[in-house]
């Protein structure tokens, strides 16, 4: 699926990116803006990294609440996928190619059985549905609310859920024509239903009711 250029560029000796702070890891990666896709996939690293035409970006470290919300939604999607036969849902451990030279790592991604051929050993070629749990900082919020919305629309991903813990709101966007339109914005007391996955729904209060056990 992925085509690799035969030309290799000498790259700096890789430090242990996982042991570095996100800012330090980003500074090291910023020493180059001509990373190849092959080098991106070969990086020995447990961090979430996204690729954009030679630039590699460190995805912000998530909070415990972020992870709890992601795991809750994963289990809800996984239970639904099992009722559909061969549908597949995964967390951010697998990359998604949005288009040639552009890879993302959504918090959650879902592929229906009809499109399983688009799942490769190293990455998914798009997805049918993606979800992002919005982070706290202004930069990270802009990333999920604006940049990701633009990128996922450009990639033609049919449905994008923006899960916003700060506002306790879930926005479901559906792809129509060349852009996203709001299928719905759901706050406390609401039930969120997918437009794409008929029969899949979750309660907003359950999503944002996730807490660290004491």
N, C-alpha and C positions, 0 to 999 in steps of 0.2 A: 504493500500500500504506500509506504513512504519511500520517496526517491532521495537518495543521498548524493551530494556532489562528490566527484572523485578528488577534488582539490581540498587539501587539508591545510589549516592555518596553525602555526605553532602557537600553543596556548600556554599561559602561565601554569606553573605547577599548582595543582589543586590543593588547597588547605582543607581541613576538616570543617566543612561548612555547617554541619549540624551543631558543632560545639561553639560556633561563633554567634554573636548577637545578630538579629535580622539586619540591622543597619550595617554591621561590619561585613556580613555576607554580601549585602547589596553593593557595598563599596568595592569589594573584590571583583564581583561580577561586572561592575561598571567599568573595569579597566579595559574592557573590550566591548565593541558594539557590532562585532562581526561573527558572533557565535554561530556555528552551523547547527542545523537540526540534529545531525549525528552527534556533535559534541554535547548538545543539550540532553539527549537521551543517555549519553554515556556518563554524565556527571554522577559521581558517587555521593549520594546525598539523600537524606530522609526528609528534607524540607520540601514544602510545596513550592514549585517554581513554574512560572509561566513564560512562554516564549513568543516574541513578536519581532520577526524579521531581523534577527541578529542580536536582539536585546533580550536578556533574561531578567525577570522580575521576581523578587522574593515575595511570596504571598504572606501577609501579616500573620503572626502567631495568634491563634484563637484562644478565647477564654473557656473556662470550664462550662459556663452556661451555654456558650455557643456550641460546644461539643455535645452537651446534653440535648439541646434542641435538635441538632443534626442527627443524633442517634435515635431520638424519638421518631423523627420524620422518616429516617431510614427504615425503622422497624415497621412503621405503618405502610410504607411503600412496598417493603419486602413481602408483607402479609398479603397485600393486594396483588403483587406480581405472581405469587404462587397460585392465586385463583385464575390467573390468565394463561397458565401453562408454561410458556417459555420466555416471558418477559424478564428483563434483567435490570436491577437497580444496584448502583455502587456509590461509595463515598468518594472523596477527593483523592483516593490513592491511585487513580488511573487518569491519564491525560485525555483531553478531548481536542481533536483538531477542528478548528473552526473554519479555516481555509488554509491554503498552502502558505507556510511561513508563520502561522498563528496557532498557538496551542494554549488552552486554558485548563484549570483544574477546579471545576465547580464543586461546591460542597456536596451536592447530590446530583446524580444524573440517572436517567431512566431511558431504556430502549425497549420498544415493543418487539414482539417476536417477528413481526414482518420485516424488521430492519436489522436483525441480528448479524447479517452479513457485513455490516458496517463496523463490527467490533473486531479489532485486531489484537495481536499479542501485546503491543506496546501502547496503543491508544485507540480511542473510539473516533470514528469519522463522523463527527456531529453527535447529536442525541435527539430524542423525541421530547424530553422534558428536562430542564435543569432547575435547581434551587440554589439560592445563595442566602446565607444568614448574614444580615448586615452587621458589620463591625462598628465600634464606637467612634473612632476618630473621624474628623471631617474628611480627610483624604480617603479613608477606607469606605466611608459612607458614599462619597461621590463615585468611588470605583464600582460599587454594587448597584447604586441607583441610576448612574448615568453611563459610565464607560461600558459596564457589562451589558446593560440594556442595549446599547448601540451595537456591541460586538455580537451578541447572541441574535439580534435581529438581522444583522448582516449575514450571519451564518445560516439564517433560515430555520433556527430551532423553533419548533411549533409552540412551545409553552415555557414560560419563565416565571417562577415563583420568587418574589422578593420577600423574605421573612425578616421583619424589622422588630427586634426585641425592645428597642428604646420606645417606639411608638405603639408597641403591641398590636401590630398590624401586618397582615399578609396581603400582598398585591399579586394577583394572577394576571399575567400578560399573555395574550395569544397573538400569533403571527398571522396577519392578514395583509395581502398585497405585498408591500415591501417594508412594513413597519409593524410594531407591536401596538395593540389596542388593549385597553383594560377590560378584562373579563369580569373583574370585580376587585374591590378593596374591602377587606374583611377585618373588623375590629373585635373587641371583647364581646362575648355572647354569640358570635357568629359561627356558622359552619362553612368551611372553605371547601368548595367542590371543584375538581378539575374539569376543564372543558374537553381535554383530550382523552383522559382516562375515565371513561364512563363508569360511575359507581365508586370512584375514589373520593373520599372526603375526610376532613379532620376538623375537630373543634379548635378554634383559636385559643380558648382558655386552656385546653390540654397542651397545646404547643408551648405556650408561654408560662405554663404552670410547672415546668421542669425545674427542680431545685436540687442542690447538693445535699445528700443525706447527712443527717447528724445523729 
